[in-house]
Amino acid sequence: MTTISGKPTGMHTDRERRVLDAVRTGVLIAGTWRPAGSGRTFEVVDPATELPLVAVADGGPTDARAAFDAACAAQPGWAATAPRERAEILRRAFDGLVARTEELALLITLEMGKPLAESRGEVAYAAEFLRWFSEQAAHIGGTYRPAPAGTQRLITHRQPVGPCLLITPWNFPLAMGTRKIGAAIAAGCTMVLKPAELTPLASFILAEVLSEAGLPPGVLNVVTSSDAAALVAPILADSRLRKVSFTGSTEVGKILLHKAADTVLRASMELGGNAPLIVFDDANLDAAVEGTMVAKMRNMGQSCVAANRLLVHESVAEEYVERLAERMAALRVGRGTDDGVEVGPLIDEKQRQKVAGLVQDAVTRGARRVTGGPLTGDRGYFFSPTVLADVPATARIAQEEVFGPVAAITTFRGEDEALTLANQTRFGLVGYVFSRDISRAFRVAEALETGMVGINEGLVSNPAGPFGGVKQSGLGREGGDEGIEEYLSTKYMAMAL
């Protein structure tokens, strides 16, 4: 049985209250913070205590239209801004985020639940996107070459696509914002940001930092809402919109893609995952277990790149299960603000019930629960780190994204079987391979039907790498050299001699 470290006090500390009281809670439109047009608000809740943190503006269609009008009005001037100026704004914003690391980390922990150490890591990760795209802003290129017949010169020129709608998820509330916003700013695009209802607070600080860094009014507009569909509908229907970028579930991504087709929008979709992690018989088990802990337990398993299906060679399965269960059982669960806590709560009760249902289904179908069980405590959406062995391929947990601290282990006999198990899913975001045979590692990595692969590595996310998937895990890439391309169009000009 896992016991929650500490016990929620039913109130927030003075420091937490000061940080929360300093957050702007309105909508940001054309550089001005203001209440929602309706005057309504909704509460953001601390998932560790189930207590409200703060009430924020509940934007609606009127606010959405006003925000998008502001973005459209700012687009011509922002597109004409010198690339170096855009780069300098991003670099100052990078410095601004880093300077406010402790404030932002606490805010992320309060609204999302992850331990402070992980929240600090997210701030660093988020800031790096601003630095990365600041370095790319001044290097947007084109081409000049003679036509084959020699009578013309063929010129290509890169231009910003135009006003964008950016929709971010709740699990990395700061980093998923900078990953999109940094690229859009560098390319010369204006935007409306719709943060997740559950975790909007870090986005407010990000907008404030960018404003202080010199971002002109109207380039970034932020509208929060308890009704995402009603908020984004008028923007998606507006013929001036040029791009939508979404990170979230595959089901919602499909809806957005249908709507994007009506006006032939460019779309970037970073959707769900069902990541296989393959441990071969020749793997370094120390490295494999450590890599599994990183790939599985980051963000309490609430990550689209979390290892979902652990496929382990039958000859090393017993030792691997024993080692992993020992590590998982030793994790300290509690409120993310408490010292030494390694596992915070899940985001809400709905998510906790979903994870519990997946575990129960697997056990009913023959899986063996090695560790994990009931939690003590009166408040908070906590779930004990759990290891399931002998999970059959028919279990729901082998088909659905878990988004929780549950390691589901299935054994295999050979490389072909491992690949068959790994690829028999509609998702294709990331996979992980652990093997000391470099030829096998690359052979399997190339055969995996995923957009990313970690080879003897449990962490693939990096601002300098192109993040994205295949199949029903999405379209497009974020970060890397490819990330800025999502916000640029190519204009070809033929010049007669």
N, C-alpha and C positions, 0 to 999 in steps of 0.2 A: 504494500500500500504506500502511495506517495502522499506526503503531507505538505500542504502549502506552507512555504516559509513565511513566518509572520502572520498577521491577521489584519485585514482592512479595518481602519479605524473609524470609517464612516464620515471622514472629512479629509480635506487636503491640507498639506502643510502650508506654512506661510510662504515659503519659496515657490511652491507650486501655484499658490493663489496669485502671487505677484506676476509670474510668467503668464498665467491665463488672463489676468486682468489687463495685461499690456497688449494682447492680441486684438487687432482690428477684426470686427465680426460682421461687417457689411459686405456689399458687393462693390467691386472696383470697376468703374466704368469711366473711360476717358480721363484717367488719372485722379478721379475723385471717389473716395469711399462714401457710401451712402446706404441707407436701409433699403430693403427690398421694396419694390413698388407697392406691394400688397400690405407692407408693414408686418408681415408674418415672420416668425423665426422658428427654428427647430433646435433641439438640444443635441450636443455631442456628448457621448457617454464614455466614461472610463471603463474599459472592459474588465479591469481587475477589481473594481469596487461596485460596478453597476450604478455609479452615481453620476449625475450630470456634471460636466466640466464647465460648459458655457453655452449660451444660446447664440446661434448665428443666423444671418439673413437667409430667409427661405425664398430664393428668387423664383420668378415665374417667366412666362413667355414675354411679358412686357420688358423685363430686365434683360432677357436674352436678346431681344431685338435692339435694345439700346446699346448693349455691349457690342453686338455685331456691327451696328452702324458706326460705332466709335472705331472699331478695327478697320472697317472699310475706309473711313475718312482718313485714318492715319497711314494706310498702305502706300499711297504714292510717295509721300515724303520719306517714309522709312525705307522703301526700296531704293530711293535715290541717295540714302546716307552712305558715306564712304565705308567700305569694308573695314578699314582700320578703326574707324569710330565704333562700329558694331563690336569689333574684337575687344576694344578697350573697355566698353561697357560690360561685356561678359567677364573680362579679367577682374574688373573691380567688384563685380558681383561674386565671383569666386572668393576673393579676399573677404567680402562681407559675410558670406555664409560661414567661412572658416572662423571668423572672429566671433560669430554667435553660436558656435558649436554646442556649448553647454545648454544654452537656452533652447535651441532647436531640438537637441537630443531629449531633453526633459519633455518638451511638448509632444514629440513623436511617441515617447513612452506612455504619456498620459492618454493620448487619443487612440493609440494602436495597441499598446500593451507590451511590446518587445522590451527586453532588458536594456538598461541604459547603455551598456557596452555595445550592444547591437545598434542602438539608435545613434550613438556616436559614429559607428562605422557607416551607417546610412548617410549621415551628414557629409562625411568625407567622400563617400561614393558619389553623392549628389553634386557636391562642389566640383568634383573632377569632370563632370560633363560640361560644366560652364567653362572650365579651363581648356578642355579638349576642343570644344567648338570655338572658343576664342582664338585658338591657334589655326583653325580651319577657315575662319571667316575671311581672312585676307588672301586665301589661296584658292578661291573659286576660279577655275580656269575655263578656257575655250580653245578653239583650234583655228588654224589658218593654213590652207593647203591648196595647191593647184588642182583644178578638175582634170580628169584623165585626158580630155581633148585639148587642154591647155588654153582654152578661150575664156575661162572664168577662174575666179578664186572662190573657194568654198570656205565660209566662215561659220563657226558655231559660237554661240554666246549663251551663257547660263544666266537665267533670271529667276527671281523668287516666284513661286507658284501663286502667291497672293494670300488673302485672308484664310485662316485655318481655324478649325474647331478641334480642341485637344481635350480628351476625356481620360482622366487618370484613375487608378484603382486605390483601394484602401490599404494594401499591404506594405507598400513603400511610398508613403504619401509625399515625401520630399523628392526622392530620386526619380520617381516616374514623371514628376513635373519637370525637373531640370533636363532629363533625357530628351523630352520633346521641345521644351521652350528654348533650350540652348541651341538646338539645331535650327529652329525657326528664326530665332534672332540672328544667328550667324548668316543665314540665307537671305534675310531681308523680308521676312513675312511677319504680318501682324496676326493676332490670335485672340480667341476667347477660350479661357481655360475653365472646364467644369470639373472641380475636384470631387472625389468620392464623398458621399453624404456622411459616411462613418468617420472619416479622417480628413477634414478640410483645413485644420488649423495651421499645419506647416506650410500650406500653400499661401496663406495670408502673409506669413513672414517672408517667404520667397518673393512674393510680389513687392513687398516693402523694400527688401534688399535690392531688387532690380531697379526700383524707382530711385533709391538713393545712389545707385551706381550710374544714373543718368539716362535710363531708358525713358524715351519720350511718352507722354500721356497717349493712351489709345493703342499703343503697340501690344501691350498685354492687358487684357480685361479678364476679371475673375468673377464668376457667378456661381454661388452655391445653391443647392436646391434639394428638397426632400423628394422631388418628383423629377427624376432625370429625363424621362421620356418627354414630359411636357416642356421641359426647359430647352432641350436640344431640337425639338421638332421644328420650330420656326427658323432656326439657323440652317438646319439641313435642307429645308425647302427653299432657301434663299438662293437665287441664281448667281449671286456674287461670291458665294462660298467656293473655294477652290480645293480644299483638302480637309479630310477628317482623319484624325489619328486617335486610336482607341487602344487601351490596355485593359483587359478584363476577360470575362468568360466567352467561350466560343458561341454560346447561345445568343448573347447580346451582340457579339460581333457580327453574326449572320444577319440580325435585324438591321444593324447599321449599314451593312453592305447592300442589302436590298434597297434601303432608302438612298444610299449613295448612287445607286444605279440610275435613279430618276433624273439626276442632274449630271451624271457621268463625272462624279467626283474622284479625285485621287484619294486613295485610302491606304493607311498603314494600320495593320491589325496585329497586335501582339496578344494572342489568345491563350486558351488553356493548354495544359501539358499533361503528360502521363509518363514521366521520365523513367526509362529503364536504367538500372545500375548493375552492370555485369561484373562479377568477380570470378575470374578463371582460376584453375587449379594451381597455376604457377604465380599467382599474384602475391605480392608482399602483403600479408594479412594486416600488419600494423598500419601500413599506408591505406589499405582498403577500408579498414574500420574507421580510421581517422577521416578519410575522404567521405565515407558514408555519413558520419556524424555531421560534417559540414553540409553535404548535399541534402541531407534529410532534415536536420534540426534548425537550420537558419530560419529565423522568423517563426519559430514554433512549427515549422513545416508548412507555413502559409505562404508559399512561393510557387510560381508557375514553373520554376526550374528545380523544385524539390524532387529528390529521388522518390519515385512513387512505387516502383516494382523492383525489388532487390532480387536479382537472378544470380544464384550462387552455385558453383560447381559442386556436385554431390560429395566429392572427396574432401572438400574443406568446409562444407556447410556446417557441420556440428561445431567446429572450433569457432567459425565466424559468428554463428548465432550466440554462442556462449560469451564471446568477447563483446559483441554489440549489445547484448542484453545487460551485461555488467555496466557498460558505459551509460546506457540509457537509464538504468535504474538509479544510477548515482547522481543524475542531474537534479539540481535544486529548483523546485517550482515555486513561483511566488509572484508578487507584484514587482514589476520591472524596475521600480525605484529602490527596492531593497538591496542591500549589499549582498553580493554573492549569488544572486538569483540568475539562473541560466535559461529558464523557460518561463515565459509569461503566459497570460491567458490567450485563448482564442478570441476572435474579434467580437462574437456575439453568441447568444444561446442557439440561434439557428445553425450556426456553423458547428457548435459543439455537438448538437444532436445529430447532425449529418455524419460527423466523424464516428460518433458512438454507434450509429446505425451500420456504417461500413464495417466496423470491427465486429459487431454482433453477427452480421451476415457471413463474414469470413469464418468465424468460429462455428457457426451453424453448419457451414459447408465442409468442415473438417480441419480448419486451421487450428494451430496450437498456440495459445497465449502464453508466451514465455515470461514476459514482465508487463506491468501496467495494470492498473485497477482503479478502484474508487478513490476519490480525493476528499480530504476533509476541508472544512471551511464553509462559511456562511454566504459569502459573496464572491462574485467573479466567475468568468467563463473558462475555468481551468480544465485541462485534460491531461491525465498522466501520460508521460512518454511510454509508448507501448511497442513491444516487439511480438510479431506473429510469425510463426514458422509453419512450414508445410502448407502454404496458402495455395489453394487450387486455382487454376486459370479461369474457372467459372465464377469465382467470387467477384462481387461488385467492385471490391477494392482493387482488383486487377484490371478493371475496365474504366473506372471513374477516377478523376483527380481527387486526392484525399484532402489536401489543404489542412493538415493537422499532424501532430507528432507521433505518427504510427509508421513503423517499419514493417512492411509486408514481404516475407521472404519465400521464394520459390526456388527449387533446385533444378538443375539441368545436367545432362551428361556430356554433351559435345557442343562444339562451336555452332554448328548448323541449328541445333535445337535452341541455343541461346538467342541467336538472331531471329529465329521464327517467333519466339516468345516476345522478344523486344519489339518487333515490328508489327505485331498483330494488334494494332490500335489505330484509331482515326487521328490520333494526335502525333505530332512530330516536332516538338520544340527542342528538347535536349536529351542526350544520353550520356552515360558514364561507363568507362571501360577500365578495369584494373587487371593488368597483366605485365609480367616482366619480359615477355616475348614481344619485342618491338614490331616485328612483322605482323604478328597476330593483332596487336593493338591497333595498328593502322588499317589492317584488312577489315577488322570489325567496325572501326570508326567510319570507314568509307561506306560500309554496307548498311549502317544504321540509317533509317529513314527519319532523320532529324536535321534541324538547321544548325545545331551546335553539338559538340562532343567534348567532354572532359576526359582526357587520357591520364590515368593515375592522378586525377585532380578532381576535387569535389566542388570547386568554385570556378565557374566559367564567366561570370559577369565581370565585365571590364569596359570602361568608357571607350577604350581604344579598339575594342572588338565589336563586330557587327552582331547585334542581338536580334534574334528572330527565328521563326520556325517554318516548317513545311506542313503539308496536309492541312488538317483543321486547326493547326496551331497558329495560323496567321499568314499575313502578307507583309512584305517589306522588312527593312532592317532599321534598328536604332543603335546609335553609337558607331564607332569605327569610321573608316573613310566613307562607308556607304550611308551613314546616318544623315548627313547633310543633303545627299542626293534626293532624299524623299521630299525635300522642300524646294527643289530647283527644277525648272523646266529648261529644255534646250531649244534655242531659236537658231534656225539655219538661215544664212543669208548668202545668196549667190551674187557675185559682183562681176560685171563684164569688164574686160580689159580694153 
